[in-house]
Amino acid sequence: MLDNKKNKKERTMETTKYVYWQDGDMWIGHLEEYPDYMSQGETLEELKENLKDIYKDLTSGAIPCVRKIAELEIA
């Protein structure tokens, strides 16, 4: 029983927000945290897969000098 609970914790889904829109026949989008890195797909599912690939590249260090958006507390 303990192993089953441990496996459920290990399978926790990681998520990130993305911005997308349809332009003609194509779906265009970018990860909210990385707006400089856009992608496209012929379907929304293809766009999502492309964004997952970009996320892996951006977070693995495969792409140098990555610019991100963050929040700054000012008061």
C-alpha angles and dihedrals in degrees: 000000000000092000091054092055091047092052091051091054091049091053095057108142117241114213139188132185124250137187119224143168140172119250110185107305095342133084113220127192152142138204110267092230093048108039094164092068110071130177140180142206140187088236133028089247091054090050090051091051091049091050090051089054091050090049091053091050094046096048097041095060092246089125115056126220096018114188117215139185117239138166124251120202107223104173 
